Amino acid sequence: MGTSDPRTALARLAEDSGTSLSALSRMLGRNVAYLQQYVRRGSPRRLEDEDRRKLAAFFGVGEAALGGPDGDAPPVFPVLRLDVAASAGPGALVDTELLLGSDRIDPALARQLGLTRGQAAMLRVRGDSMAPGLLDGDHILIDQTRRTPEARGGVFVLRIGGALMVKRVARGRAGLAITSDNPAAPPIPEGEPTIIGRVVWQTRVVR
């Protein structure tokens, strides 16, 4: 980290990851000003052990960087975990993405997928319009740096209006072609799509 001050280290980690201190405070179950006061006013004087552990796991660093005991950084790659479901049905109405914390994946897998720290997120699939490739309850890993579909297409998380959904998206002469893999799925809602990121990995509980 290049610094021995845990407040400076936390501020830098948050800035580098593009995550606000208020979002991190909510992740800890604290009021939104908790970490801002810690960083800028020195109150509290030190982080609670559980808060420090969660933050270290979120950023993929050792607790020593945040004022904890010495130790090596965990050999994991942190992935944002959001409290929303990407609908594979008509679409989940979402006001905002809420940061729950972080999942962790093997760094070798992260390198294989070309993921960037702070730009990967895990979401849960809801519905069956992308069956059989994606089923209800699957968790999908999203690369938020990949927001430009190609002509051959891919599976993306996107928002149309207030609906967050996962669909197959390809770029054609007339613009984006958005389809469901399940032929029995309902029609895609009308509206201008906003691409959130490309699905690059999925996990599934054995059924």
MARFI-26748 format. One record per atom (N, C-alpha, C): x, y, z; atom name; residue number from 1. Coordinates in pm, 1 decimal, decimal comma. Each point is the difference from the previous one (the first is absolute). Last residue first. Layout:
<atoms>
         px         py         pz   atome   num
          X          Y          Z      CA   NUM
...
</atoms>
This chain:
<atoms>
         px         py         pz   atome   num
    -2863,3    -2980,5     -872,9       N   207
     -142,6      -23,8       24,3      CA   207
      -31,7     -147,6       -7,3       C   207
      441,1      361,0      107,5       N   206
      -39,8     -126,0      -61,6      CA   206
     -143,7      -30,1       38,1       C   206
      183,9      503,1      -34,6       N   205
      -14,2     -106,8       97,4      CA   205
      -45,8     -127,5      -71,0       C   205
      288,1      406,7     -229,4       N   204
     -131,9      -63,5       12,5      CA   204
        4,0     -107,5      105,7       C   204
      272,7      458,1     -267,4       N   203
        6,8     -109,3       97,4      CA   203
     -140,8      -50,6       20,5       C   203
      302,0      299,9     -401,6       N   202
     -119,8      -29,0       76,6      CA   202
       26,7     -112,2       97,6       C   202
      243,8      411,7     -356,2       N   201
       11,2     -123,7       78,4      CA   201
     -131,0      -21,7       71,1       C   201
       70,7      373,3     -289,3       N   200
      121,2      -73,1      -36,7      CA   200
       13,7     -132,3       74,5       C   200
     -355,5      432,6     -168,7       N   199
        7,7     -118,4       84,8      CA   199
      119,1      -84,0      -45,6       C   199
      -43,8      548,2      -61,8       N   198
      -12,6     -131,4      -64,6      CA   198
       11,2     -112,1      102,9       C   198
     -201,3      523,3       72,8       N   197
      123,3      -77,9      -12,2      CA   197
      -27,9     -135,4      -60,7       C   197
     -301,3      394,5       20,3       N   196
       68,8        4,3      128,6      CA   196
      133,3      -72,3       -7,5       C   196
     -338,4      265,0     -370,9       N   195
       77,6     -120,2       27,1      CA   195
       75,9       18,1      131,2       C   195
     -472,6      209,8     -194,9       N   194
      128,3       41,2       57,1      CA   194
       74,6     -126,1       39,2       C   194
     -438,3      126,1     -364,3       N   193
       74,1      -83,4       94,8      CA   193
      127,3       68,4       48,3       C   193
     -502,9      183,9     -169,5       N   192
      142,8       10,8      -29,5      CA   192
       79,5      -81,4      101,3       C   192
     -515,2     -134,1     -138,1       N   191
       75,2      103,5       69,8      CA   191
      145,9       -3,6      -39,1       C   191
     -438,7     -379,1       33,1       N   190
       49,2      107,5      -85,1      CA   190
       73,1      103,7       85,1       C   190
      -33,9     -541,4      118,4       N   189
      -69,7      128,3       13,3      CA   189
       61,5      106,4      -89,2       C   189
       -8,3     -528,2     -117,2       N   188
       88,4       96,6       64,8      CA   188
      -74,0      132,4       12,4       C   188
     -283,9     -464,2      -12,4       N   187
       73,4       95,4      -83,9      CA   187
       90,5       91,3       83,3       C   187
     -101,5     -488,3      201,1       N   186
      -81,6      114,0      -44,4      CA   186
       83,1       97,1      -82,3       C   186
      121,2     -531,5        8,2       N   185
       10,9      119,3       83,9      CA   185
      -88,4      111,8      -52,5       C   185
       94,7     -453,0     -181,5       N   184
     -129,1       24,1       64,9      CA   184
        0,9      126,9       86,0       C   184
      389,0     -177,8     -236,0       N   183
      -99,4       47,4      -97,5      CA   183
     -136,8       29,5       61,6       C   183
      501,5       37,0      219,1       N   182
     -118,1      -84,9       13,6      CA   182
     -107,4       50,9      -96,2       C   182
      401,6      240,4       37,2       N   181
       34,4     -133,3      -50,6      CA   181
     -118,7      -94,8        4,6       C   181
      -23,5      547,7      -75,6       N   180
        3,7     -100,0      106,5      CA   180
       35,7     -134,5      -61,9       C   180
      130,4      526,2     -182,5       N   179
      -84,5     -119,4       -7,8      CA   179
       13,0      -83,1      127,3       C   179
      135,4      489,7     -293,6       N   178
      -10,2      -55,2      134,8      CA   178
      -98,6     -114,9       -2,0       C   178
      321,1      336,5     -337,8       N   177
     -102,3     -104,6       -3,1      CA   177
        1,1      -69,7      135,0       C   177
      175,5      514,3     -182,8       N   176
       13,7     -117,1       84,1      CA   176
     -118,3      -94,8      -16,7       C   176
      107,3      314,1     -414,0       N   175
       20,6       25,2      141,9      CA   175
       13,2     -129,7       77,8       C   175
      -51,1       26,7     -476,9       N   174
     -108,2       84,0       49,3      CA   174
       15,0       34,0      147,5       C   174
      311,2     -283,8     -228,4       N   173
       -5,9      124,0      -77,2      CA   173
     -105,5       96,3       53,9       C   173
      180,9     -338,3      361,5       N   172
      -29,4      -15,8     -142,1      CA   172
       -5,4      134,1      -69,9       C   172
      167,0     -277,1      489,3       N   171
       -5,1      126,6      -72,6      CA   171
      -21,4      -27,2     -148,5       C   171
     -155,8     -284,4      466,4       N   170
       92,1        4,7     -114,1      CA   170
      -16,3      133,9      -70,1       C   170
     -146,6     -297,9      486,8       N   169
        3,9      126,8      -72,1      CA   169
      105,5       -7,8     -110,2       C   169
     -317,5     -296,6      394,7       N   168
      102,1      -11,6     -104,0      CA   168
       -7,8      125,1      -87,2       C   168
     -140,3        9,7      528,7       N   167
      -46,4      -40,8     -132,5      CA   167
      119,8      -20,7      -92,1       C   167
     -198,0      145,0      533,5       N   166
      112,5      -64,0      -67,9      CA   166
      -52,5      -58,1     -130,1       C   166
     -172,0      437,2      338,2       N   165
      -18,9     -133,1      -55,8      CA   165
      128,6      -52,3      -61,5       C   165
     -296,5      427,4      281,3       N   164
      132,9      -58,4      -14,6      CA   164
      -16,9     -143,7      -45,7       C   164
     -324,9      467,4      -16,7       N   163
       10,8     -146,1        7,3      CA   163
      143,1      -45,0      -25,3       C   163
     -215,0      452,7      -23,7       N   162
       34,4      -38,7      136,2      CA   162
       22,3     -148,6       15,7       C   162
       75,4      198,7     -468,6       N   161
      -85,7       70,8       93,7      CA   161
       44,1      -30,8      141,8       C   161
      238,9     -308,8     -234,2       N   160
      -91,7       69,6      -90,2      CA   160
     -105,0       66,4       88,0       C   160
      524,0     -239,4       56,4       N   159
     -117,6       62,0       58,0      CA   159
      -80,4       66,8     -110,7       C   159
      380,2     -439,2       46,2       N   158
      -36,3      130,9      -51,6      CA   158
     -123,2       52,1       72,5       C   158
      410,9     -417,8      -50,8       N   157
      -97,7       58,3       91,5      CA   157
      -26,8      141,5      -48,6       C   157
      169,2     -422,4     -322,3       N   156
       27,2      123,6       72,1      CA   156
     -108,5       25,9      103,8       C   156
      233,9     -379,2     -382,9       N   155
     -100,4       15,9      104,8      CA   155
       39,4      119,2       87,1       C   155
      117,8      -48,8     -539,7       N   154
       38,6      -57,6      127,7      CA   154
     -112,2       22,7       99,2       C   154
      169,8       83,8     -576,9       N   153
      -85,4        2,8      117,2      CA   153
       58,7      -66,5      122,5       C   153
      144,1      113,6     -479,5       N   152
      -30,4     -140,5       31,2      CA   152
      -81,3      -13,8      128,3       C   152
      149,5      429,1     -148,6       N   151
      -95,0      -54,1      -97,0      CA   151
      -38,0     -144,4       32,9       C   151
      149,5      293,5      415,2       N   150
       55,1      -19,4     -133,4      CA   150
     -106,5      -61,6      -90,4       C   150
      -30,4      328,2      472,7       N   149
      -23,7     -128,5      -66,4      CA   149
       60,3       -2,5     -140,6       C   149
      129,6      287,6      443,9       N   148
      -24,5       20,5     -142,6      CA   148
      -18,8     -135,3      -68,1       C   148
      130,0       89,6      466,4       N   147
     -136,3       50,2      -19,2      CA   147
      -35,1       22,9     -146,8       C   147
      378,8     -172,9      385,5       N   146
      -38,0      -47,1     -133,0      CA   146
     -147,1       33,8      -24,6       C   146
      222,5       82,1      415,9       N   145
       79,2       74,2      -98,8      CA   145
      -39,8      -36,3     -142,5       C   145
     -181,7     -207,5      399,4       N   144
      -61,1      128,9      -29,4      CA   144
       84,5       86,8      -92,7       C   144
      -87,4     -538,7      105,7       N   143
      113,2       88,1      -26,1      CA   143
      -55,9      134,3      -45,3       C   143
     -225,5     -419,5      306,0       N   142
      -13,1      103,5     -101,6      CA   142
      129,3       78,5      -10,6       C   142
     -221,7     -503,6      180,8       N   141
      108,4       95,3       19,8      CA   141
        1,7       95,8     -118,0       C   141
     -408,2     -320,2      242,0       N   140
       79,7       33,3     -117,2      CA   140
      102,4      108,0       35,0       C   140
     -348,0     -411,1      222,7       N   139
       73,0      123,5       25,2      CA   139
       94,6       24,5     -117,3       C   139
     -498,1     -284,4       53,2       N   138
      142,2        4,2      -35,2      CA   138
       60,4      133,3       43,3       C   138
     -471,5      -96,2       35,2       N   137
       84,0      -27,2      115,6      CA   137
      148,3       -5,2      -30,4       C   137
     -340,8     -103,6     -388,7       N   136
      -38,7       76,9      117,5      CA   136
       85,9      -40,6      119,5       C   136
      224,4      -83,9     -470,1       N   135
     -120,9      -42,4       68,6      CA   135
      -27,0       88,8      121,0       C   135
      286,6      -23,0     -507,0       N   134
      -10,1       60,6      132,0      CA   134
     -133,6      -37,9       61,7       C   134
      104,7     -211,4     -402,8       N   133
      133,7       46,8       36,7      CA   133
        5,3       60,6      138,2       C   133
     -389,1     -185,1     -263,7       N   132
       59,4      -77,2      109,9      CA   132
      137,7       51,4       44,6       C   132
     -319,1      332,6      -11,2       N   131
       21,1     -144,3        9,4      CA   131
       22,3      -57,0     -140,8       C   131
     -109,3      461,1      137,6       N   130
      129,9      -29,9      -59,6      CA   130
       35,1     -147,2       15,9       C   130
     -404,3      188,6      175,4       N   129
       -3,3       35,5     -141,9      CA   129
      134,9      -21,9      -69,2       C   129
     -183,4      -73,3      476,9       N   128
       51,4     -107,5      -86,0      CA   128
        4,7       37,2     -147,8       C   128
       25,7      241,8      550,4       N   127
      -80,5      -31,8     -118,2      CA   127
       69,0     -100,2      -91,2       C   127
      298,7      300,3      306,8       N   126
     -137,8      -31,7       37,2      CA   126
      -79,9      -24,3     -127,8       C   126
      553,0       35,4      201,5       N   125
      -95,5       -7,1     -109,8      CA   125
     -138,5      -36,2       54,5       C   125
      431,4      264,7      247,4       N   124
      -79,9     -122,3       -5,0      CA   124
     -102,5        8,3     -112,2       C   124
      516,9      236,2       62,2       N   123
     -144,6       17,8        8,3      CA   123
      -68,4     -135,4       -4,4       C   123
      520,1      267,7       62,0       N   122
      -74,9     -125,1        0,6      CA   122
     -147,7       31,4       19,7       C   122
      459,5      284,1     -212,3       N   121
     -111,0       -8,6       94,7      CA   121
      -70,9     -134,4      -14,7       C   121
      470,2      338,2     -140,6       N   120
      -67,0     -130,0      -12,6      CA   120
     -107,3       -8,3      107,8       C   120
      328,0      357,1      -50,3       N   119
      -86,4        2,9     -117,8      CA   119
      -66,3     -134,2      -26,7       C   119
      328,8      102,5      352,4       N   118
     -100,0      104,6       11,7      CA   118
      -97,8        6,5     -115,5       C   118
      452,8     -232,7     -106,7       N   117
      -48,7       22,7      136,4      CA   117
      -96,1      118,2        3,3       C   117
       52,7     -295,4     -440,8       N   116
       65,4      113,7       63,1      CA   116
      -58,9       18,9      139,0       C   116
       43,3     -445,2     -374,8       N   115
      -76,4       89,2       86,8      CA   115
       87,9      109,1       59,8       C   115
       52,8     -403,6     -326,2       N   114
       38,6      137,8      -29,9      CA   114
      -71,2      102,4       85,1       C   114
       -2,3     -503,6       -3,6       N   113
     -117,0       72,2      -50,4      CA   113
       31,6      144,5      -34,4       C   113
      336,4     -278,5      185,9       N   112
      -48,4      -70,5     -119,5      CA   112
     -115,8       74,1      -64,4       C   112
      166,3      153,4      413,8       N   111
       93,4       30,7     -109,8      CA   111
      -46,6      -64,0     -129,4       C   111
     -246,9      -99,6      383,9       N   110
      -16,3      141,6      -33,1      CA   110
       91,4       39,8     -114,7       C   110
       47,1     -430,1      177,8       N   109
     -122,8        9,9      -78,9      CA   109
      -23,1      144,8      -42,5       C   109
      356,2      -77,5      288,3       N   108
       30,4      -59,4     -130,0      CA   108
     -121,9        5,9      -92,2       C   108
      -36,6      141,3      454,6       N   107
       65,5       97,8      -87,0      CA   107
       33,3      -54,4     -138,1       C   107
     -419,2     -176,6      294,9       N   106
      142,5      -27,6      -14,6      CA   106
       64,1      103,6      -92,1       C   106
     -429,9      155,2      268,1       N   105
       29,8     -106,0      -95,4      CA   105
      151,9      -16,1       -8,6       C   105
     -422,9      228,3      334,4       N   104
      141,5      -11,3      -33,3      CA   104
       19,8     -116,0      -94,6       C   104
     -401,3      388,1      176,2       N   103
       35,7     -139,3      -14,5      CA   103
      147,9       -3,3      -36,5       C   103
     -263,5      406,4      271,6       N   102
       79,1      -52,7     -109,9      CA   102
        4,0     -151,3        5,5       C   102
     -371,5      397,4      155,3       N   101
      131,7      -41,1       43,8      CA   101
       77,5      -51,1     -118,8       C   101
     -436,9      221,1      -13,0       N   100
      -10,1      -88,8      114,9      CA   100
      136,5      -35,0       56,5       C   100
     -238,3      415,7     -304,6       N    99
      122,0      -75,1       21,4      CA    99
      -13,4      -83,4      126,5       C    99
     -383,3      180,3     -355,1       N    98
       46,4       13,1      136,7      CA    98
      119,2      -91,1       20,8       C    98
     -273,3      264,7     -427,8       N    97
       75,9     -117,2       39,3      CA    97
       53,9       23,5      140,7       C    97
     -465,8      220,9     -194,8       N    96
      143,8       18,7       15,6      CA    96
       64,0     -133,3       32,2       C    96
     -457,4       36,4     -139,0       N    95
       28,1      141,6       17,4      CA    95
      149,1       26,0        7,8       C    95
     -303,0     -402,6     -250,1       N    94
      106,5       29,8       94,8      CA    94
       18,2      150,6        8,5       C    94
     -313,2     -445,3     -204,8       N    93
       -2,7      144,5       17,0      CA    93
       93,8       37,0      113,9       C    93
       20,5     -428,4     -345,5       N    92
      -15,5       37,5      139,7      CA    92
        4,0      151,0       10,2       C    92
     -149,7     -349,3     -418,0       N    91
       86,6      107,6       46,5      CA    91
      -30,2       35,6      143,7       C    91
     -179,2     -373,9     -294,0       N    90
      -41,1      129,9      -52,0      CA    90
       88,9      115,2       44,3       C    90
      244,1     -438,4       54,8       N    89
     -140,9        0,9      -34,3      CA    89
      -36,3      137,7      -51,5       C    89
      414,6     -128,5      194,7       N    88
       -4,4      -68,3     -128,4      CA    88
     -145,3      -19,1      -40,5       C    88
      264,1      364,0      350,8       N    87
     -112,3      -83,1      -38,5      CA    87
       21,3      -63,2     -137,0       C    87
      318,5      160,7      416,1       N    86
      -10,1       26,2     -143,2      CA    86
     -105,1      -94,1      -56,1       C    86
       49,5      197,2      511,3       N    85
       -6,9     -119,5      -82,5      CA    85
      -12,2       43,1     -144,6       C    85
      228,3      236,6      469,8       N    84
     -101,7        4,8     -103,7      CA    84
        2,9     -132,4      -75,6       C    84
      315,6      202,7      354,2       N    83
     -129,3      -47,0       48,7      CA    83
     -109,2       24,5     -104,1       C    83
      558,8      -91,6      -52,4       N    82
     -106,1       99,6       -0,2      CA    82
     -133,5      -61,8       37,7       C    82
      571,5      -60,9       30,0       N    81
     -124,6      -77,2        7,3      CA    81
     -113,1       98,6       19,3       C    81
      547,6        2,4     -195,4       N    80
     -114,0       67,3       61,4      CA    80
     -122,2      -91,9       -1,0       C    80
      507,8     -178,1       17,0       N    79
     -104,7       26,6      -98,6      CA    79
     -117,9       63,6       72,0       C    79
      574,8     -129,2       73,8       N    78
     -131,4       42,8       49,1      CA    78
      -95,0       33,8     -113,9       C    78
      416,8     -358,9       45,1       N    77
      -35,5      116,5      -80,3      CA    77
     -138,6       43,9       44,8       C    77
      423,3     -281,0      268,4       N    76
     -131,6       -2,4      -62,3      CA    76
      -17,8      126,2      -82,0       C    76
      341,7     -187,3      360,5       N    75
       17,6      -32,3     -142,5      CA    75
     -134,4      -13,5      -69,8       C    75
      134,8      323,9      436,7       N    74
      -60,4     -128,5      -37,4      CA    74
       12,9      -25,8     -149,6       C    74
      362,9      287,3      282,3       N    73
     -128,6       20,3      -66,7      CA    73
      -57,8     -134,3      -41,9       C    73
      329,8        8,6      420,3       N    72
        3,8       12,9     -144,9      CA    72
     -140,1       24,5      -53,8       C    72
      157,8      166,3      493,4       N    71
      -36,9     -121,9      -70,0      CA    71
        2,0       24,5     -149,0       C    71
       -2,8      268,1      530,1       N    70
       76,6      -30,4     -119,9      CA    70
      -45,2     -132,7      -59,6       C    70
     -356,7      282,0      282,2       N    69
      124,9      -73,7       21,1      CA    69
       69,0      -29,5     -131,8       C    69
     -315,1      421,2      -26,7       N    68
      -12,3     -125,9       70,9      CA    68
      133,7      -67,4       19,2       C    68
     -122,8      417,7     -247,7       N    67
       25,5       16,7      142,4      CA    67
      -12,5     -125,8       80,7       C    67
      -40,3       41,1     -483,8       N    66
     -108,1       79,0       58,9      CA    66
       13,1        9,5      150,8       C    66
      304,4     -249,7     -269,1       N    65
      -11,9      124,2      -77,0      CA    65
     -104,4       92,8       59,2       C    65
       67,3     -441,6      170,8       N    64
      103,0       92,6       45,6      CA    64
       -9,3      133,2      -73,3       C    64
     -269,9     -387,4     -108,5       N    63
      -55,0       90,2      100,2      CA    63
      101,8      101,7       49,1       C    63
       33,3     -201,3     -501,1       N    62
       16,6      -45,7      136,2      CA    62
      -55,0      102,0       98,2       C    62
     -218,2      -34,2     -491,3       N    61
      127,1       37,9       60,9      CA    61
        9,0      -61,5      138,3       C    61
     -379,4       24,3     -339,5       N    60
      100,7     -101,3      -28,9      CA    60
      136,9       37,2       51,0       C    60
     -447,3      227,8       34,6       N    59
      104,6       53,9      -86,8      CA    59
      107,1     -101,7      -35,5       C    59
     -366,2     -125,6      282,9       N    58
      -60,0       67,1     -115,8      CA    58
      106,7       46,7      -98,0       C    58
      128,6     -183,6      418,2       N    57
      -45,6     -103,5      -93,1      CA    57
      -56,9       62,1     -126,5       C    57
      127,1      291,0      342,8       N    56
      119,3      -64,4      -54,6      CA    56
      -38,8     -107,7     -101,9       C    56
     -346,8      209,6      237,9       N    55
       60,1       92,6      -97,2      CA    55
      123,4      -62,2      -63,6       C    55
     -215,3     -239,9      345,2       N    54
      -85,0        7,0     -118,5      CA    54
       61,1       90,1     -107,3       C    54
      219,4      -27,6      419,5       N    53
        8,0     -127,8      -71,8      CA    53
      -81,3        3,9     -128,9       C    53
      -22,5      369,8      291,1       N    52
      130,2       -6,2      -68,1      CA    52
       13,2     -129,1      -81,1       C    52
     -378,9       49,8      270,3       N    51
       -5,2       94,9     -111,4      CA    51
      129,3       -5,6      -80,6       C    51
      -20,8     -251,9      393,4       N    50
      -84,6      -60,1     -103,7      CA    50
      -10,7       91,3     -120,9       C    50
      244,1      155,7      380,5       N    49
       66,7     -115,1      -62,0      CA    49
      -82,3      -58,4     -114,6       C    49
      -47,8      520,0      108,3       N    48
      -32,1     -123,0       71,1      CA    48
       59,1     -118,2      -76,9       C    48
      233,9      476,9      -55,5       N    47
     -111,5      -81,4      -47,2      CA    47
      -23,5     -117,7       93,8       C    47
      207,6      476,6      169,7       N    46
       40,0     -120,0      -74,8      CA    46
     -124,7      -77,9      -38,0       C    46
      -45,8      424,8      191,5       N    45
      145,8        3,7      -10,8      CA    45
       53,5     -119,3      -77,3       C    45
     -498,9      183,9     -115,0       N    44
       72,8      -51,1      116,3      CA    44
      152,1        0,7      -21,8       C    44
      -50,1      336,9     -158,6       N    43
      -98,0      -54,5       93,0      CA    43
      -84,2     -105,9      -71,6       C    43
      337,6      310,5     -193,7       N    42
       65,7      -87,2       96,7      CA    42
      -92,1      -55,7      105,7       C    42
      -77,9      289,5     -402,2       N    41
       -1,8       59,7      133,2      CA    41
       69,7      -84,8      105,5       C    41
      -34,4     -118,8     -475,2       N    40
       23,0      144,4       -0,7      CA    40
        9,0       62,9      138,0       C    40
      -73,7     -484,5      -84,3       N    39
      109,9       44,6      -85,2      CA    39
       33,3      147,1       21,9       C    39
     -368,4     -192,8      235,4       N    38
      123,4      -70,3       37,3      CA    38
      119,4       54,0      -78,5       C    38
     -428,8      155,0     -108,4       N    37
       44,3       56,5      126,8      CA    37
      129,9      -65,2       46,2       C    37
     -200,3     -174,5     -382,4       N    36
       43,3      136,8      -28,4      CA    36
       51,1       67,1      126,7       C    36
     -195,5     -425,5       33,7       N    35
      137,0       -4,2      -47,7      CA    35
       52,1      137,6      -40,9       C    35
     -452,1      -25,8      166,2       N    34
       92,0      -67,6       91,4      CA    34
      144,9        5,9      -47,7       C    34
     -442,2      162,9     -188,4       N    33
      111,5       91,1       26,9      CA    33
      110,6      -65,9       82,5       C    33
     -422,0     -215,4     -122,3       N    32
       72,7       30,1     -123,0      CA    32
      121,9       89,5       23,2       C    32
     -171,4     -354,1      373,9       N    31
      -59,7      115,3      -66,0      CA    31
       91,9       48,2     -111,2       C    31
       33,3     -516,9      102,4       N    30
       15,9      124,3       76,7      CA    30
      -76,0      113,3      -69,2       C    30
       91,1     -472,4     -139,7       N    29
     -116,6       14,0       85,4      CA    29
        5,2      123,1       87,7       C    29
      311,1     -150,8     -354,0       N    28
       34,1      -39,3      136,4      CA    28
     -119,8        4,2       94,1       C    28
      -39,6      142,0     -450,2       N    27
       39,1     -140,5       -5,3      CA    27
       30,0      -53,1      139,9       C    27
      -83,1      458,2      -57,8       N    26
     -124,0      -78,8       -5,0      CA    26
       30,8     -148,7       -2,1       C    26
      366,5      289,7      -24,0       N    25
      -62,2        8,9      132,6      CA    25
     -128,6      -80,8        4,9       C    25
      215,8       46,4     -412,5       N    24
       72,5      -93,1       86,2      CA    24
      -57,4        1,1      142,0       C    24
     -170,4      309,7     -304,4       N    23
      -41,1     -135,3      -38,9      CA    23
       69,7     -104,6       86,0       C    23
      128,5      446,1       61,0       N    22
     -135,9      -19,8       49,9      CA    22
      -52,0     -139,1      -36,6       C    22
      419,7      144,3     -161,8       N    21
        7,5      -33,4      142,0      CA    21
     -139,5      -22,4       58,4       C    21
       88,6      -94,6     -525,3       N    20
      -12,2      111,2       93,4      CA    20
       10,4      -49,0      143,5       C    20
      231,3     -199,8     -461,4       N    19
     -106,2      -27,9       95,5      CA    19
       -6,3      111,8      103,1       C    19
      326,0      -97,2     -373,2       N    18
     -119,7       71,1      -42,8      CA    18
     -119,8      -23,6       91,0       C    18
      476,2     -151,9       28,8       N    17
     -103,0      -96,3      -40,5      CA    17
     -126,1       67,8      -51,7       C    17
      373,3      253,9      163,5       N    16
       51,2      -84,2     -108,8      CA    16
     -105,6      -96,8      -51,1       C    16
      -99,3      273,0      378,2       N    15
       12,2       79,7     -122,2      CA    15
       43,2      -85,6     -118,2       C    15
      -17,6     -201,5      426,2       N    14
     -134,9       33,6      -46,2      CA    14
        6,3       77,7     -130,7       C    14
      406,1      -98,1      211,8       N    13
      -62,1     -122,1      -51,4      CA    13
     -138,9       28,9      -55,6       C    13
      224,1      350,7      215,5       N    12
       61,4      -30,5     -129,0      CA    12
      -60,5     -124,8      -62,1       C    12
     -136,7      130,9      432,9       N    11
      -44,8       99,5      -97,3      CA    11
       54,8      -31,5     -137,9       C    11
      149,0     -266,3      357,3       N    10
     -140,5      -26,5      -31,4      CA    10
      -51,1       97,3     -105,4       C    10
      437,9       65,6      164,0       N     9
       -8,1     -123,4      -79,0      CA     9
     -143,2      -29,1      -41,2       C     9
       82,7      359,1      291,1       N     8
       44,4       31,6     -135,3      CA     8
      -11,0     -121,5      -89,9       C     8
      -91,8      -72,0      446,2       N     7
     -102,7       88,0      -56,5      CA     7
       34,8       38,5     -143,2       C     7
      308,5     -261,7      260,7       N     6
     -115,9      -77,5      -48,8      CA     6
     -109,9       88,0      -59,6       C     6
      543,1       72,4       16,2       N     5
     -119,8       59,3       58,4      CA     5
     -123,0      -72,0      -52,6       C     5
      456,9      -70,6     -144,7       N     4
      -25,1      -70,5      124,9      CA     4
     -124,0       52,9       69,6       C     4
      180,1      -46,0     -546,7       N     3
      -35,5       89,6      108,8      CA     3
      -27,6      -83,1      123,8       C     3
       94,5     -183,0     -445,3       N     2
       85,7      115,0        1,3      CA     2
      -36,1      100,0      108,4       C     2
     -177,1     -453,6     -164,6       N     1
      -80,8      121,1        0,0      CA     1
       84,4      126,3        0,0       C     1
</atoms>
